[in-house]
Amino acid sequence: MNKTVRSSNSLPRKTESVIPGRIWWAGLLGVFAALACNLIARALLFGILPLPEQFPPLQPTAIAIFTVIGTGLAAIVFALVVRFTAAPIRVFRLIAIAALVVSILPNLALMANPSSAPFPGGSALAYGVLCIFHGIAAVVCVVVLTTLTKKP
C-alpha cells in the first residue's frame, strides 16, 4: 500500500499582494491622517481631562513632530517589508505591534513614577495620554498603509 504524505510546505499558501507604487502616497496620507487624528484627540482630551497645559510633550508641536517621525518611519518600514517578505501585511502588522509596545514602555514607566521625568509638570495621567497618541498613530498608519496598498 502506497501512502502519500503531504508536508505543510506542499499546501497552497495564500499570498498577500501589495502594489509597491502606492506605498509612498499611502504613507504620506497615513502621516497626515495620524497627525490630524492625534491633534483632534488632543483637543478632545484637553476638554475632558485635567491635563497640564504647559507639559511640553502635550504641546501641539511636540505631538506633531513625534507623530510625523513615527508614522514616516512606519511607511519606510512597510516599504522594506513589502520588498523582502512574502506576507508583507501580516509581517508589518506584527512589527507595528512590537514597535507600539516598545514606544509606550517609557511612558508607562513614567506613569509609575512621574517625578523621575525630564519634563516639568508631568503626571501619571499626562503620560497615559501620550500612550493614547501612540496607539492612535499606530492604528491609523497601519490601516491606511495596509488597506490602500493591497491588491484587490
DRENDO-1510 file (C-alpha; in Angstrom, 1 decimal, always signed):
<recs>
REC; n; res; u; v; w
REC; 1; MET; +0.0; +0.0; +0.0 .
REC; 2; ASN; +1.4; +3.3; -1.1 .
REC; 3; LYS; +0.6; +6.2; +1.2 .
REC; 4; THR; +1.3; +9.8; +0.2 .
REC; 5; VAL; +2.2; +12.1; +3.0 .
REC; 6; ARG; +1.9; +15.8; +2.3 .
REC; 7; SER; +4.1; +18.1; +4.2 .
REC; 8; SER; +2.8; +21.5; +5.2 .
REC; 9; ASN; +5.1; +23.0; +2.7 .
REC; 10; SER; +3.2; +21.5; -0.2 .
REC; 11; LEU; -0.1; +23.0; +0.8 .
REC; 12; PRO; -1.2; +26.1; -1.2 .
REC; 13; ARG; -0.3; +29.3; +0.5 .
REC; 14; LYS; -2.4; +32.4; +0.5 .
REC; 15; THR; -0.2; +35.2; -0.7 .
REC; 16; GLU; -0.6; +38.8; +0.2 .
REC; 17; SER; -0.2; +41.2; -2.7 .
REC; 18; VAL; +0.7; +44.8; -2.3 .
REC; 19; ILE; +1.1; +47.4; -5.0 .
REC; 20; PRO; +4.5; +48.9; -4.3 .
REC; 21; GLY; +3.8; +52.1; -6.3 .
REC; 22; ARG; +1.1; +53.0; -3.8 .
REC; 23; ILE; +3.3; +52.8; -0.7 .
REC; 24; TRP; +4.7; +56.3; -0.7 .
REC; 25; TRP; +1.4; +58.2; -1.3 .
REC; 26; ALA; -0.3; +55.9; +1.2 .
REC; 27; GLY; +2.5; +56.6; +3.6 .
REC; 28; LEU; +2.1; +60.3; +3.2 .
REC; 29; LEU; -1.7; +60.0; +3.6 .
REC; 30; GLY; -1.1; +57.9; +6.7 .
REC; 31; VAL; +1.2; +60.5; +8.2 .
REC; 32; PHE; -1.3; +63.3; +7.7 .
REC; 33; ALA; -4.3; +61.2; +8.8 .
REC; 34; ALA; -2.4; +60.2; +12.0 .
REC; 35; LEU; -1.4; +63.8; +12.7 .
REC; 36; ALA; -5.0; +65.0; +12.2 .
REC; 37; CYS; -6.4; +62.3; +14.5 .
REC; 38; ASN; -3.8; +63.0; +17.2 .
REC; 39; LEU; -4.4; +66.7; +17.1 .
REC; 40; ILE; -8.2; +66.2; +17.3 .
REC; 41; ALA; -7.7; +63.7; +20.1 .
REC; 42; ARG; -5.5; +66.2; +21.9 .
REC; 43; ALA; -8.3; +68.9; +21.7 .
REC; 44; LEU; -10.9; +66.4; +22.9 .
REC; 45; LEU; -8.7; +65.1; +25.8 .
REC; 46; PHE; -7.8; +68.6; +27.0 .
REC; 47; GLY; -11.5; +69.4; +27.0 .
REC; 48; ILE; -12.5; +66.4; +29.3 .
REC; 49; LEU; -9.4; +65.7; +31.3 .
REC; 50; PRO; -7.4; +67.8; +33.8 .
REC; 51; LEU; -4.2; +67.8; +31.8 .
REC; 52; PRO; -1.3; +70.1; +32.5 .
REC; 53; GLU; -1.4; +72.9; +29.9 .
REC; 54; GLN; +2.3; +73.6; +30.0 .
REC; 55; PHE; +3.6; +70.0; +29.8 .
REC; 56; PRO; +6.0; +70.0; +26.8 .
REC; 57; PRO; +5.1; +66.6; +25.4 .
REC; 58; LEU; +1.5; +67.5; +25.2 .
REC; 59; GLN; +2.0; +70.7; +23.2 .
REC; 60; PRO; +0.7; +70.5; +19.6 .
REC; 61; THR; +4.1; +71.0; +18.1 .
REC; 62; ALA; +5.6; +68.1; +20.1 .
REC; 63; ILE; +2.7; +65.8; +19.2 .
REC; 64; ALA; +3.1; +66.8; +15.5 .
REC; 65; ILE; +6.8; +66.2; +15.4 .
REC; 66; PHE; +6.7; +62.8; +17.0 .
REC; 67; THR; +3.6; +61.7; +15.0 .
REC; 68; VAL; +5.3; +62.7; +11.7 .
REC; 69; ILE; +8.5; +61.0; +12.6 .
REC; 70; GLY; +6.9; +57.8; +13.9 .
REC; 71; THR; +4.4; +57.3; +11.0 .
REC; 72; GLY; +7.0; +58.3; +8.5 .
REC; 73; LEU; +9.3; +55.6; +9.8 .
REC; 74; ALA; +6.4; +53.2; +9.7 .
REC; 75; ALA; +6.0; +53.9; +6.0 .
REC; 76; ILE; +9.7; +53.2; +5.3 .
REC; 77; VAL; +9.5; +50.0; +7.3 .
REC; 78; PHE; +6.4; +48.9; +5.4 .
REC; 79; ALA; +8.2; +49.6; +2.1 .
REC; 80; LEU; +11.1; +47.4; +3.3 .
REC; 81; VAL; +8.8; +44.7; +4.5 .
REC; 82; VAL; +7.0; +44.6; +1.1 .
REC; 83; ARG; +10.3; +44.3; -0.7 .
REC; 84; PHE; +11.7; +41.5; +1.4 .
REC; 85; THR; +8.8; +39.3; +2.7 .
REC; 86; ALA; +6.2; +37.1; +1.1 .
REC; 87; ALA; +3.5; +38.1; +3.6 .
REC; 88; PRO; +4.1; +41.8; +4.0 .
REC; 89; ILE; +0.8; +42.8; +5.6 .
REC; 90; ARG; +1.0; +40.2; +8.3 .
REC; 91; VAL; +4.7; +40.8; +9.0 .
REC; 92; PHE; +4.2; +44.6; +9.1 .
REC; 93; ARG; +1.3; +44.3; +11.5 .
REC; 94; LEU; +3.4; +42.2; +13.8 .
REC; 95; ILE; +6.3; +44.7; +13.6 .
REC; 96; ALA; +3.8; +47.6; +14.2 .
REC; 97; ILE; +2.5; +45.9; +17.4 .
REC; 98; ALA; +6.0; +45.3; +18.6 .
REC; 99; ALA; +7.0; +48.9; +17.8 .
REC; 100; LEU; +3.9; +50.2; +19.6 .
REC; 101; VAL; +4.7; +48.3; +22.7 .
REC; 102; VAL; +8.3; +49.5; +22.7 .
REC; 103; SER; +7.3; +53.1; +22.1 .
REC; 104; ILE; +4.9; +53.2; +25.1 .
REC; 105; LEU; +7.2; +51.5; +27.6 .
REC; 106; PRO; +8.9; +54.8; +28.6 .
REC; 107; ASN; +5.5; +56.4; +29.1 .
REC; 108; LEU; +4.3; +53.5; +31.2 .
REC; 109; ALA; +7.5; +53.7; +33.3 .
REC; 110; LEU; +6.9; +57.5; +33.8 .
REC; 111; MET; +3.3; +56.9; +34.7 .
REC; 112; ALA; +4.5; +54.8; +37.6 .
REC; 113; ASN; +7.0; +57.5; +38.7 .
REC; 114; PRO; +6.2; +60.9; +37.1 .
REC; 115; SER; +8.7; +62.7; +39.3 .
REC; 116; SER; +11.6; +60.9; +37.5 .
REC; 117; ALA; +10.7; +62.6; +34.2 .
REC; 118; PRO; +12.9; +65.1; +32.5 .
REC; 119; PHE; +9.9; +67.3; +31.8 .
REC; 120; PRO; +8.3; +69.6; +34.4 .
REC; 121; GLY; +4.6; +69.3; +35.1 .
REC; 122; GLY; +4.1; +65.7; +34.1 .
REC; 123; SER; +1.5; +63.5; +35.8 .
REC; 124; ALA; +0.6; +59.8; +35.5 .
REC; 125; LEU; -2.5; +60.9; +33.6 .
REC; 126; ALA; -0.4; +63.0; +31.2 .
REC; 127; TYR; +2.0; +60.1; +30.4 .
REC; 128; GLY; -1.1; +57.8; +30.0 .
REC; 129; VAL; -2.5; +60.3; +27.4 .
REC; 130; LEU; +0.8; +60.1; +25.5 .
REC; 131; CYS; +0.2; +56.3; +25.2 .
REC; 132; ILE; -3.1; +57.1; +23.6 .
REC; 133; PHE; -1.4; +59.2; +20.9 .
REC; 134; HIS; +1.0; +56.4; +20.2 .
REC; 135; GLY; -1.9; +54.0; +19.8 .
REC; 136; ILE; -3.9; +56.3; +17.5 .
REC; 137; ALA; -0.9; +56.9; +15.3 .
REC; 138; ALA; -0.2; +53.2; +15.0 .
REC; 139; VAL; -3.7; +52.2; +14.2 .
REC; 140; VAL; -4.3; +54.9; +11.6 .
REC; 141; CYS; -0.9; +54.3; +9.9 .
REC; 142; VAL; -1.3; +50.5; +9.8 .
REC; 143; VAL; -4.8; +50.7; +8.5 .
REC; 144; VAL; -4.0; +53.3; +5.8 .
REC; 145; LEU; -0.8; +51.5; +4.6 .
REC; 146; THR; -2.2; +48.0; +4.5 .
REC; 147; THR; -5.6; +48.9; +3.1 .
REC; 148; LEU; -4.6; +51.4; +0.4 .
REC; 149; THR; -1.7; +49.4; -1.0 .
REC; 150; LYS; -3.4; +45.9; -1.0 .
REC; 151; LYS; -4.1; +44.5; -4.4 .
REC; 152; PRO; -7.8; +43.8; -5.0 .
</recs>
